[in-house]
Amino acid sequence: RAMKVMSFPGIRHLLGTSIAKNLMQKAVPEWGPSEAARSKAKSVVIAEVRNASGQSQSVKLTCGEGYNVTAACAIEIAKRVLENDELRGTLTPSKAFGANLITEVSGANGEWC
């Protein structure tokens, strides 16, 4: 449904205007940690996969504060979706844009455990 709205002539330009951005920012209530607290925070994500034989592999990803990383990834994904008319179906961000999306966008680094 969102893609249909975005296909109307001029809607992309309209949403990019400062008036539209200000209206959207005012519509979202402020909550969560302050900007100062977020700028100092880090997030650590540990993921583990296991196959049918019981073998496992783990990775530890260290990145910036979760709200900031999520926002940066969401913005980058939206830009890439708008620039690519070839994407079809239901895809995870990594299937659509590659497994390194979070490291490209946020400067996160991973290490195998």
MOPAC internal coordinates of N, CA, C and O (Angstrom, degrees):
PM7 1SCF
backbone

  N    0.0000 0     0.00 0     0.00 0    0    0    0
  C    1.4511 1     0.00 0     0.00 0    1    0    0
  C    1.5258 1   111.00 1     0.00 0    2    1    0
  O    1.2310 1   120.72 1   138.44 1    3    2    1
  N    1.3371 1   116.23 1   -41.56 1    3    2    1
  C    1.4620 1   119.85 1   179.31 1    5    3    2
  C    1.5181 1   111.22 1   -62.45 1    6    5    3
  O    1.2310 1   120.50 1   142.63 1    7    6    5
  N    1.3368 1   116.64 1   -37.37 1    7    6    5
  C    1.4624 1   119.75 1  -179.75 1    9    7    6
  C    1.5268 1   110.58 1   -66.03 1   10    9    7
  O    1.2310 1   120.04 1   145.03 1   11   10    9
  N    1.3496 1   117.52 1   -34.97 1   11   10    9
  C    1.4604 1   120.12 1   177.56 1   13   11   10
  C    1.5267 1   110.42 1   -64.29 1   14   13   11
  O    1.2310 1   120.58 1   137.79 1   15   14   13
  N    1.3253 1   116.50 1   -42.21 1   15   14   13
  C    1.4678 1   120.42 1   178.80 1   17   15   14
  C    1.5177 1   109.86 1   -63.12 1   18   17   15
  O    1.2310 1   120.52 1   137.22 1   19   18   17
  N    1.3417 1   116.60 1   -42.78 1   19   18   17
  C    1.4580 1   120.67 1  -177.71 1   21   19   18
  C    1.5272 1   112.07 1   -67.30 1   22   21   19
  O    1.2310 1   119.92 1   162.31 1   23   22   21
  N    1.3444 1   117.77 1   -17.69 1   23   22   21
  C    1.4614 1   119.25 1  -178.34 1   25   23   22
  C    1.5308 1   112.73 1   -84.06 1   26   25   23
  O    1.2310 1   119.70 1   170.80 1   27   26   25
  N    1.3250 1   118.18 1    -9.20 1   27   26   25
  C    1.4597 1   119.82 1   175.89 1   29   27   26
  C    1.5213 1   109.37 1   -65.43 1   30   29   27
  O    1.2310 1   120.05 1   -43.63 1   31   30   29
  N    1.3246 1   117.51 1   136.37 1   31   30   29
  C    1.4746 1   119.71 1  -178.79 1   33   31   30
  C    1.5317 1   111.42 1   -57.19 1   34   33   31
  O    1.2310 1   120.77 1   -48.02 1   35   34   33
  N    1.3048 1   116.13 1   131.98 1   35   34   33
  C    1.4521 1   121.47 1   174.93 1   37   35   34
  C    1.5121 1   116.05 1    86.11 1   38   37   35
  O    1.2310 1   119.33 1   168.93 1   39   38   37
  N    1.3516 1   118.88 1   -11.07 1   39   38   37
  C    1.4696 1   119.34 1  -175.85 1   41   39   38
  C    1.5215 1   111.62 1   -66.68 1   42   41   39
  O    1.2310 1   120.00 1   142.49 1   43   42   41
  N    1.3284 1   117.60 1   -37.51 1   43   42   41
  C    1.4666 1   120.12 1   178.48 1   45   43   42
  C    1.5298 1   110.58 1   -62.54 1   46   45   43
  O    1.2310 1   120.94 1   136.96 1   47   46   45
  N    1.3125 1   115.81 1   -43.04 1   47   46   45
  C    1.4805 1   119.76 1   178.53 1   49   47   46
  C    1.5208 1   110.13 1   -64.21 1   50   49   47
  O    1.2310 1   120.30 1   135.10 1   51   50   49
  N    1.3195 1   117.02 1   -44.90 1   51   50   49
  C    1.4597 1   121.38 1  -178.65 1   53   51   50
  C    1.5265 1   111.46 1   -59.46 1   54   53   51
  O    1.2310 1   120.00 1   134.49 1   55   54   53
  N    1.3356 1   117.61 1   -45.51 1   55   54   53
  C    1.4621 1   120.78 1  -178.81 1   57   55   54
  C    1.5255 1   112.37 1   -67.69 1   58   57   55
  O    1.2310 1   120.17 1   159.83 1   59   58   57
  N    1.3277 1   117.29 1   -20.17 1   59   58   57
  C    1.4543 1   121.28 1   179.72 1   61   59   58
  C    1.5178 1   114.52 1   -87.84 1   62   61   59
  O    1.2310 1   120.02 1   176.09 1   63   62   61
  N    1.3177 1   117.57 1    -3.91 1   63   62   61
  C    1.4638 1   120.02 1  -178.72 1   65   63   62
  C    1.5169 1   110.98 1   -75.19 1   66   65   63
  O    1.2310 1   120.72 1   -24.10 1   67   66   65
  N    1.3261 1   116.22 1   155.90 1   67   66   65
  C    1.4624 1   120.26 1  -179.59 1   69   67   66
  C    1.5312 1   111.27 1   -64.86 1   70   69   67
  O    1.2310 1   120.03 1   147.53 1   71   70   69
  N    1.3112 1   117.54 1   -32.47 1   71   70   69
  C    1.4779 1   120.36 1   178.61 1   73   71   70
  C    1.5273 1   109.58 1   -63.13 1   74   73   71
  O    1.2310 1   120.44 1   132.33 1   75   74   73
  N    1.3389 1   116.75 1   -47.67 1   75   74   73
  C    1.4649 1   120.82 1  -179.85 1   77   75   74
  C    1.5268 1   110.50 1   -63.41 1   78   77   75
  O    1.2310 1   120.21 1   137.58 1   79   78   77
  N    1.3262 1   117.21 1   -42.42 1   79   78   77
  C    1.4651 1   120.55 1   179.96 1   81   79   78
  C    1.5225 1   110.78 1   -62.43 1   82   81   79
  O    1.2310 1   120.14 1   136.07 1   83   82   81
  N    1.3379 1   117.34 1   -43.93 1   83   82   81
  C    1.4659 1   120.72 1   179.06 1   85   83   82
  C    1.5199 1   111.62 1   -62.94 1   86   85   83
  O    1.2310 1   120.22 1   138.52 1   87   86   85
  N    1.3263 1   117.18 1   -41.48 1   87   86   85
  C    1.4673 1   120.69 1   178.32 1   89   87   86
  C    1.5205 1   111.26 1   -63.10 1   90   89   87
  O    1.2310 1   120.65 1   137.27 1   91   90   89
  N    1.3348 1   116.37 1   -42.73 1   91   90   89
  C    1.4661 1   119.67 1   179.77 1   93   91   90
  C    1.5217 1   111.01 1   -66.98 1   94   93   91
  O    1.2310 1   119.89 1   140.63 1   95   94   93
  N    1.3345 1   117.81 1   -39.37 1   95   94   93
  C    1.4607 1   120.39 1   179.22 1   97   95   94
  C    1.5230 1   111.53 1   -66.06 1   98   97   95
  O    1.2310 1   120.03 1   143.86 1   99   98   97
  N    1.3283 1   117.55 1   -36.14 1   99   98   97
  C    1.4661 1   120.87 1   178.84 1  101   99   98
  C    1.5244 1   111.32 1   -71.58 1  102  101   99
  O    1.2310 1   120.33 1   153.07 1  103  102  101
  N    1.3305 1   116.98 1   -26.93 1  103  102  101
  C    1.4614 1   120.98 1  -178.80 1  105  103  102
  C    1.5235 1   112.38 1   -75.18 1  106  105  103
  O    1.2310 1   120.11 1   160.41 1  107  106  105
  N    1.3241 1   117.39 1   -19.59 1  107  106  105
  C    1.4614 1   121.84 1  -178.50 1  109  107  106
  C    1.5275 1   108.81 1   -98.23 1  110  109  107
  O    1.2310 1   120.30 1   -60.65 1  111  110  109
  N    1.3336 1   117.04 1   119.35 1  111  110  109
  C    1.4669 1   119.14 1  -179.36 1  113  111  110
  C    1.5258 1   110.92 1   -68.95 1  114  113  111
  O    1.2310 1   120.89 1   -30.39 1  115  114  113
  N    1.3329 1   115.90 1   149.61 1  115  114  113
  C    1.4601 1   120.65 1   176.77 1  117  115  114
  C    1.5232 1   108.56 1   -84.01 1  118  117  115
  O    1.2310 1   120.61 1   -49.42 1  119  118  117
  N    1.3124 1   116.43 1   130.58 1  119  118  117
  C    1.4550 1   123.05 1   177.07 1  121  119  118
  C    1.5101 1   107.91 1  -159.17 1  122  121  119
  O    1.2310 1   120.64 1    -9.64 1  123  122  121
  N    1.2867 1   116.39 1   170.36 1  123  122  121
  C    1.4540 1   120.59 1  -179.59 1  125  123  122
  C    1.5124 1   110.65 1    88.71 1  126  125  123
  O    1.2310 1   121.11 1     8.49 1  127  126  125
  N    1.3431 1   115.48 1  -171.51 1  127  126  125
  C    1.4631 1   119.61 1  -177.75 1  129  127  126
  C    1.5196 1   112.06 1   -67.21 1  130  129  127
  O    1.2310 1   120.86 1   -24.34 1  131  130  129
  N    1.3253 1   115.95 1   155.66 1  131  130  129
  C    1.4635 1   120.91 1   179.19 1  133  131  130
  C    1.5300 1   109.73 1   -68.56 1  134  133  131
  O    1.2310 1   120.90 1   -15.50 1  135  134  133
  N    1.3054 1   115.89 1   164.50 1  135  134  133
  C    1.4602 1   120.85 1   178.06 1  137  135  134
  C    1.5274 1   110.70 1   -61.96 1  138  137  135
  O    1.2310 1   120.47 1   142.12 1  139  138  137
  N    1.3215 1   116.71 1   -37.88 1  139  138  137
  C    1.4710 1   120.73 1   178.72 1  141  139  138
  C    1.5321 1   110.70 1   -63.00 1  142  141  139
  O    1.2310 1   120.49 1   136.39 1  143  142  141
  N    1.3182 1   116.68 1   -43.61 1  143  142  141
  C    1.4678 1   120.48 1   178.99 1  145  143  142
  C    1.5215 1   110.84 1   -65.83 1  146  145  143
  O    1.2310 1   120.55 1   138.21 1  147  146  145
  N    1.3360 1   116.55 1   -41.79 1  147  146  145
  C    1.4680 1   120.41 1   179.51 1  149  147  146
  C    1.5171 1   111.77 1   -64.14 1  150  149  147
  O    1.2310 1   119.81 1   144.75 1  151  150  149
  N    1.3272 1   117.98 1   -35.25 1  151  150  149
  C    1.4637 1   120.27 1  -177.19 1  153  151  150
  C    1.5284 1   112.04 1   -66.95 1  154  153  151
  O    1.2310 1   120.11 1   156.94 1  155  154  153
  N    1.3361 1   117.39 1   -23.06 1  155  154  153
  C    1.4615 1   121.26 1  -178.87 1  157  155  154
  C    1.5258 1   113.12 1   -95.97 1  158  157  155
  O    1.2310 1   120.28 1   165.28 1  159  158  157
  N    1.3156 1   117.08 1   -14.72 1  159  158  157
  C    1.4632 1   121.10 1  -172.12 1  161  159  158
  C    1.5255 1   112.44 1   -82.86 1  162  161  159
  O    1.2310 1   121.09 1   -23.45 1  163  162  161
  N    1.3105 1   115.52 1   156.55 1  163  162  161
  C    1.4572 1   124.07 1   174.47 1  165  163  162
  C    1.5197 1   108.59 1  -129.40 1  166  165  163
  O    1.2310 1   121.00 1   -24.71 1  167  166  165
  N    1.3175 1   115.69 1   155.29 1  167  166  165
  C    1.4578 1   121.58 1   174.74 1  169  167  166
  C    1.5139 1   108.74 1  -120.11 1  170  169  167
  O    1.2310 1   121.20 1   -35.43 1  171  170  169
  N    1.3171 1   115.30 1   144.57 1  171  170  169
  C    1.4583 1   121.37 1   175.27 1  173  171  170
  C    1.5203 1   107.18 1  -127.35 1  174  173  171
  O    1.2310 1   120.97 1   -52.38 1  175  174  173
  N    1.3370 1   115.76 1   127.62 1  175  174  173
  C    1.4568 1   122.16 1   178.63 1  177  175  174
  C    1.5196 1   107.20 1  -120.43 1  178  177  175
  O    1.2310 1   120.56 1   -50.57 1  179  178  177
  N    1.3139 1   116.54 1   129.43 1  179  178  177
  C    1.4538 1   121.05 1   176.50 1  181  179  178
  C    1.5220 1   107.49 1  -117.97 1  182  181  179
  O    1.2310 1   120.98 1   -54.60 1  183  182  181
  N    1.3244 1   115.73 1   125.40 1  183  182  181
  C    1.4601 1   121.14 1  -179.89 1  185  183  182
  C    1.5192 1   109.26 1  -121.43 1  186  185  183
  O    1.2310 1   120.69 1   -38.66 1  187  186  185
  N    1.3169 1   116.28 1   141.34 1  187  186  185
  C    1.4583 1   121.00 1   178.41 1  189  187  186
  C    1.5210 1   109.00 1  -133.53 1  190  189  187
  O    1.2310 1   120.83 1   -43.21 1  191  190  189
  N    1.3015 1   116.01 1   136.79 1  191  190  189
  C    1.4700 1   121.53 1   174.31 1  193  191  190
  C    1.5199 1   107.93 1  -119.99 1  194  193  191
  O    1.2310 1   121.13 1   -29.15 1  195  194  193
  N    1.3304 1   115.44 1   150.85 1  195  194  193
  C    1.4615 1   121.15 1  -179.27 1  197  195  194
  C    1.5208 1   107.59 1  -138.65 1  198  197  195
  O    1.2310 1   120.53 1   -45.48 1  199  198  197
  N    1.3152 1   116.59 1   134.52 1  199  198  197
  C    1.4638 1   119.66 1   178.56 1  201  199  198
  C    1.5314 1   110.37 1   -91.70 1  202  201  199
  O    1.2310 1   121.08 1    -1.05 1  203  202  201
  N    1.3333 1   115.54 1   178.95 1  203  202  201
  C    1.4584 1   120.93 1  -176.49 1  205  203  202
  C    1.5255 1   112.09 1   -62.78 1  206  205  203
  O    1.2310 1   119.76 1   154.77 1  207  206  205
  N    1.3306 1   118.07 1   -25.23 1  207  206  205
  C    1.4721 1   122.08 1   179.06 1  209  207  206
  C    1.5221 1   112.77 1   -82.21 1  210  209  207
  O    1.2310 1   120.30 1   175.35 1  211  210  209
  N    1.3265 1   117.03 1    -4.65 1  211  210  209
  C    1.4511 1   120.99 1   179.64 1  213  211  210
  C    1.5182 1   114.26 1    91.60 1  214  213  211
  O    1.2310 1   120.05 1   179.88 1  215  214  213
  N    1.3283 1   117.50 1    -0.12 1  215  214  213
  C    1.4582 1   119.97 1   176.63 1  217  215  214
  C    1.5242 1   108.44 1   -72.59 1  218  217  215
  O    1.2310 1   120.77 1   -36.90 1  219  218  217
  N    1.3328 1   116.14 1   143.10 1  219  218  217
  C    1.4597 1   118.88 1  -178.73 1  221  219  218
  C    1.5211 1   110.80 1  -132.18 1  222  221  219
  O    1.2310 1   121.61 1   -21.01 1  223  222  221
  N    1.3042 1   114.52 1   158.99 1  223  222  221
  C    1.4608 1   122.75 1   176.41 1  225  223  222
  C    1.5248 1   106.69 1  -140.89 1  226  225  223
  O    1.2310 1   120.46 1   -43.44 1  227  226  225
  N    1.3270 1   116.72 1   136.56 1  227  226  225
  C    1.4622 1   121.22 1  -179.06 1  229  227  226
  C    1.5233 1   109.71 1  -126.59 1  230  229  227
  O    1.2310 1   121.37 1   -28.77 1  231  230  229
  N    1.3100 1   114.99 1   151.23 1  231  230  229
  C    1.4549 1   121.20 1   174.97 1  233  231  230
  C    1.5316 1   108.09 1  -137.56 1  234  233  231
  O    1.2310 1   121.46 1   -36.31 1  235  234  233
  N    1.3112 1   114.81 1   143.69 1  235  234  233
  C    1.4661 1   121.62 1   177.21 1  237  235  234
  C    1.5258 1   107.23 1  -114.53 1  238  237  235
  O    1.2310 1   120.56 1   -56.77 1  239  238  237
  N    1.3120 1   116.54 1   123.23 1  239  238  237
  C    1.4642 1   122.73 1  -179.19 1  241  239  238
  C    1.5185 1   108.23 1  -111.59 1  242  241  239
  O    1.2310 1   120.51 1   -55.84 1  243  242  241
  N    1.3153 1   116.62 1   124.16 1  243  242  241
  C    1.4626 1   121.74 1   177.41 1  245  243  242
  C    1.5184 1   107.84 1  -111.80 1  246  245  243
  O    1.2310 1   120.84 1   -52.03 1  247  246  245
  N    1.3261 1   116.00 1   127.97 1  247  246  245
  C    1.4611 1   120.15 1  -177.93 1  249  247  246
  C    1.5194 1   109.77 1  -146.71 1  250  249  247
  O    1.2310 1   120.99 1     2.39 1  251  250  249
  N    1.2995 1   115.71 1  -177.61 1  251  250  249
  C    1.4522 1   121.34 1   178.98 1  253  251  250
  C    1.5189 1   111.88 1   -68.43 1  254  253  251
  O    1.2310 1   121.11 1     1.67 1  255  254  253
  N    1.2950 1   115.48 1  -178.33 1  255  254  253
  C    1.4610 1   122.94 1  -178.95 1  257  255  254
  C    1.5267 1   110.95 1   -55.64 1  258  257  255
  O    1.2310 1   120.60 1   -38.87 1  259  258  257
  N    1.3097 1   116.45 1   141.13 1  259  258  257
  C    1.4568 1   123.20 1  -171.94 1  261  259  258
  C    1.5204 1   116.02 1   -57.19 1  262  261  259
  O    1.2310 1   119.54 1   137.18 1  263  262  261
  N    1.3378 1   118.49 1   -42.82 1  263  262  261
  C    1.4611 1   120.84 1   179.18 1  265  263  262
  C    1.5336 1   110.41 1   -62.14 1  266  265  263
  O    1.2310 1   120.73 1   134.85 1  267  266  265
  N    1.3232 1   116.20 1   -45.15 1  267  266  265
  C    1.4722 1   120.24 1  -178.16 1  269  267  266
  C    1.5182 1   111.64 1   -66.71 1  270  269  267
  O    1.2310 1   120.13 1   137.30 1  271  270  269
  N    1.3315 1   117.36 1   -42.70 1  271  270  269
  C    1.4671 1   121.06 1   179.36 1  273  271  270
  C    1.5225 1   110.21 1   -64.83 1  274  273  271
  O    1.2310 1   120.44 1   136.47 1  275  274  273
  N    1.3252 1   116.77 1   -43.53 1  275  274  273
  C    1.4649 1   120.51 1   178.98 1  277  275  274
  C    1.5234 1   110.79 1   -60.82 1  278  277  275
  O    1.2310 1   120.20 1   134.77 1  279  278  277
  N    1.3183 1   117.22 1   -45.23 1  279  278  277
  C    1.4707 1   121.07 1   179.82 1  281  279  278
  C    1.5236 1   111.10 1   -63.64 1  282  281  279
  O    1.2310 1   120.28 1   135.29 1  283  282  281
  N    1.3309 1   117.07 1   -44.71 1  283  282  281
  C    1.4640 1   120.44 1  -179.98 1  285  283  282
  C    1.5176 1   111.13 1   -62.55 1  286  285  283
  O    1.2310 1   120.14 1   137.78 1  287  286  285
  N    1.3196 1   117.33 1   -42.22 1  287  286  285
  C    1.4688 1   120.94 1   178.59 1  289  287  286
  C    1.5311 1   110.82 1   -66.28 1  290  289  287
  O    1.2310 1   120.05 1   137.33 1  291  290  289
  N    1.3277 1   117.51 1   -42.67 1  291  290  289
  C    1.4604 1   120.61 1  -179.89 1  293  291  290
  C    1.5257 1   111.14 1   -61.86 1  294  293  291
  O    1.2310 1   120.35 1   137.75 1  295  294  293
  N    1.3111 1   116.94 1   -42.25 1  295  294  293
  C    1.4702 1   120.82 1   179.09 1  297  295  294
  C    1.5246 1   110.35 1   -65.16 1  298  297  295
  O    1.2310 1   120.42 1   135.24 1  299  298  297
  N    1.3141 1   116.80 1   -44.76 1  299  298  297
  C    1.4693 1   120.27 1  -179.67 1  301  299  298
  C    1.5268 1   110.94 1   -64.47 1  302  301  299
  O    1.2310 1   120.00 1   138.87 1  303  302  301
  N    1.3211 1   117.60 1   -41.13 1  303  302  301
  C    1.4621 1   121.06 1   178.34 1  305  303  302
  C    1.5242 1   110.19 1   -63.47 1  306  305  303
  O    1.2310 1   120.27 1   135.74 1  307  306  305
  N    1.3271 1   117.09 1   -44.26 1  307  306  305
  C    1.4701 1   120.12 1   178.65 1  309  307  306
  C    1.5256 1   110.89 1   -59.95 1  310  309  307
  O    1.2310 1   120.15 1   136.14 1  311  310  309
  N    1.3369 1   117.32 1   -43.86 1  311  310  309
  C    1.4676 1   120.86 1   178.34 1  313  311  310
  C    1.5198 1   110.81 1   -59.68 1  314  313  311
  O    1.2310 1   121.03 1   133.42 1  315  314  313
  N    1.3350 1   115.64 1   -46.58 1  315  314  313
  C    1.4675 1   119.60 1  -177.71 1  317  315  314
  C    1.5201 1   112.28 1   -66.53 1  318  317  315
  O    1.2310 1   120.13 1   143.08 1  319  318  317
  N    1.3217 1   117.36 1   -36.92 1  319  318  317
  C    1.4733 1   120.64 1   177.52 1  321  319  318
  C    1.5235 1   109.84 1   -64.58 1  322  321  319
  O    1.2310 1   120.27 1   135.83 1  323  322  321
  N    1.3285 1   117.09 1   -44.17 1  323  322  321
  C    1.4652 1   120.91 1  -179.53 1  325  323  322
  C    1.5261 1   111.94 1   -65.86 1  326  325  323
  O    1.2310 1   120.15 1   150.93 1  327  326  325
  N    1.3303 1   117.32 1   -29.07 1  327  326  325
  C    1.4601 1   121.56 1  -179.03 1  329  327  326
  C    1.5197 1   113.13 1   -86.21 1  330  329  327
  O    1.2310 1   119.72 1   169.85 1  331  330  329
  N    1.3322 1   118.13 1   -10.15 1  331  330  329
  C    1.4559 1   121.05 1  -173.16 1  333  331  330
  C    1.5218 1   110.59 1  -126.22 1  334  333  331
  O    1.2310 1   120.69 1   -76.62 1  335  334  333
  N    1.3223 1   116.29 1   103.38 1  335  334  333
  C    1.4680 1   121.29 1   179.02 1  337  335  334
  C    1.5236 1   111.96 1   -79.86 1  338  337  335
  O    1.2310 1   119.71 1   176.16 1  339  338  337
  N    1.3191 1   118.16 1    -3.84 1  339  338  337
  C    1.4604 1   122.70 1  -175.15 1  341  339  338
  C    1.5316 1   113.03 1   -86.02 1  342  341  339
  O    1.2310 1   119.65 1   164.20 1  343  342  341
  N    1.3318 1   118.27 1   -15.80 1  343  342  341
  C    1.4641 1   120.16 1  -178.25 1  345  343  342
  C    1.5199 1   109.74 1   -67.91 1  346  345  343
  O    1.2310 1   120.94 1   -49.76 1  347  346  345
  N    1.3246 1   115.81 1   130.24 1  347  346  345
  C    1.4651 1   120.99 1  -178.93 1  349  347  346
  C    1.5221 1   109.53 1  -137.43 1  350  349  347
  O    1.2310 1   120.58 1   -32.10 1  351  350  349
  N    1.3034 1   116.50 1   147.90 1  351  350  349
  C    1.4525 1   121.38 1   173.90 1  353  351  350
  C    1.5170 1   112.46 1    83.25 1  354  353  351
  O    1.2310 1   121.71 1    11.40 1  355  354  353
  N    1.3082 1   114.34 1  -168.60 1  355  354  353
  C    1.4532 1   121.75 1  -179.99 1  357  355  354
  C    1.5215 1   108.52 1   -97.96 1  358  357  355
  O    1.2310 1   120.81 1   -60.94 1  359  358  357
  N    1.3138 1   116.05 1   119.06 1  359  358  357
  C    1.4594 1   121.47 1  -177.24 1  361  359  358
  C    1.5129 1   110.42 1  -131.77 1  362  361  359
  O    1.2310 1   120.62 1   -35.00 1  363  362  361
  N    1.3038 1   116.42 1   145.00 1  363  362  361
  C    1.4557 1   119.61 1   170.38 1  365  363  362
  C    1.5280 1   106.77 1   -76.74 1  366  365  363
  O    1.2310 1   119.80 1   -19.66 1  367  366  365
  N    1.3320 1   117.99 1   160.34 1  367  366  365
  C    1.4696 1   118.54 1   177.16 1  369  367  366
  C    1.5252 1   112.98 1   -55.62 1  370  369  367
  O    1.2310 1   120.12 1   141.27 1  371  370  369
  N    1.3310 1   117.39 1   -38.73 1  371  370  369
  C    1.4611 1   118.60 1  -178.70 1  373  371  370
  C    1.5255 1   112.11 1   -70.35 1  374  373  371
  O    1.2310 1   119.61 1   146.55 1  375  374  373
  N    1.3210 1   118.34 1   -33.45 1  375  374  373
  C    1.4734 1   120.80 1   176.45 1  377  375  374
  C    1.5266 1   110.53 1   -69.43 1  378  377  375
  O    1.2310 1   120.59 1   142.55 1  379  378  377
  N    1.3241 1   116.47 1   -37.45 1  379  378  377
  C    1.4639 1   120.18 1  -177.72 1  381  379  378
  C    1.5218 1   112.80 1   -78.58 1  382  381  379
  O    1.2310 1   120.10 1   142.47 1  383  382  381
  N    1.3438 1   117.42 1   -37.53 1  383  382  381
  C    1.4633 1   120.38 1  -169.71 1  385  383  382
  C    1.5295 1   114.39 1  -126.03 1  386  385  383
  O    1.2310 1   120.17 1  -178.17 1  387  386  385
  N    1.3157 1   117.29 1     1.83 1  387  386  385
  C    1.4611 1   120.44 1   177.60 1  389  387  386
  C    1.5184 1   112.70 1   101.30 1  390  389  387
  O    1.2310 1   121.73 1   -26.59 1  391  390  389
  N    1.3152 1   114.30 1   153.41 1  391  390  389
  C    1.4666 1   120.99 1  -176.04 1  393  391  390
  C    1.5221 1   112.94 1   -67.98 1  394  393  391
  O    1.2310 1   119.68 1   162.46 1  395  394  393
  N    1.3226 1   118.22 1   -17.54 1  395  394  393
  C    1.4640 1   120.95 1  -177.02 1  397  395  394
  C    1.5260 1   113.82 1   -94.83 1  398  397  395
  O    1.2310 1   119.79 1  -168.98 1  399  398  397
  N    1.3108 1   118.01 1    11.02 1  399  398  397
  C    1.4664 1   120.89 1  -177.40 1  401  399  398
  C    1.5312 1   111.79 1   -52.38 1  402  401  399
  O    1.2310 1   119.82 1   130.79 1  403  402  401
  N    1.3108 1   117.95 1   -49.21 1  403  402  401
  C    1.4739 1   120.16 1  -176.29 1  405  403  402
  C    1.5225 1   111.35 1   -64.29 1  406  405  403
  O    1.2310 1   119.88 1   143.77 1  407  406  405
  N    1.3262 1   117.83 1   -36.23 1  407  406  405
  C    1.4675 1   118.83 1   179.35 1  409  407  406
  C    1.5200 1   110.92 1   -72.91 1  410  409  407
  O    1.2310 1   120.10 1   145.26 1  411  410  409
  N    1.3219 1   117.41 1   -34.74 1  411  410  409
  C    1.4656 1   121.04 1   177.78 1  413  411  410
  C    1.5233 1   111.05 1   -66.48 1  414  413  411
  O    1.2310 1   120.26 1   138.26 1  415  414  413
  N    1.3184 1   117.10 1   -41.74 1  415  414  413
  C    1.4594 1   122.49 1  -173.67 1  417  415  414
  C    1.5264 1   112.23 1   -80.78 1  418  417  415
  O    1.2310 1   120.37 1   137.82 1  419  418  417
  N    1.3193 1   116.90 1   -42.18 1  419  418  417
  C    1.4654 1   120.02 1  -170.37 1  421  419  418
  C    1.5196 1   114.80 1  -106.74 1  422  421  419
  O    1.2310 1   120.07 1   172.37 1  423  422  421
  N    1.3082 1   117.48 1    -7.63 1  423  422  421
  C    1.4553 1   119.29 1  -175.60 1  425  423  422
  C    1.5195 1   112.92 1    74.45 1  426  425  423
  O    1.2310 1   120.78 1  -163.71 1  427  426  425
  N    1.3396 1   116.12 1    16.29 1  427  426  425
  C    1.4583 1   120.13 1   179.38 1  429  427  426
  C    1.5269 1   109.76 1   -64.51 1  430  429  427
  O    1.2310 1   121.30 1   -23.63 1  431  430  429
  N    1.3165 1   115.11 1   156.37 1  431  430  429
  C    1.4586 1   118.45 1   173.82 1  433  431  430
  C    1.5167 1   109.30 1  -131.12 1  434  433  431
  O    1.2310 1   121.52 1   -32.19 1  435  434  433
  N    1.3158 1   114.70 1   147.81 1  435  434  433
  C    1.4501 1   120.40 1  -178.06 1  437  435  434
  C    1.5085 1   111.27 1  -121.64 1  438  437  435
  O    1.2310 1   121.47 1   -26.06 1  439  438  437
  N    1.3096 1   114.79 1   153.94 1  439  438  437
  C    1.4539 1   119.81 1   175.24 1  441  439  438
  C    1.5125 1   108.40 1  -140.95 1  442  441  439
  O    1.2310 1   121.10 1   -41.20 1  443  442  441
  N    1.3206 1   115.50 1   138.80 1  443  442  441
  C    1.4578 1   120.21 1   177.62 1  445  443  442
  C    1.5164 1   108.97 1   -71.63 1  446  445  443
  O    1.2310 1   120.64 1   -42.64 1  447  446  445
  N    1.2978 1   116.38 1   137.36 1  447  446  445
  C    1.4707 1   121.21 1   179.82 1  449  447  446
  C    1.5181 1   109.97 1   -99.12 1  450  449  447
  O    1.2310 1   120.10 1   180.00 1  451  450  449

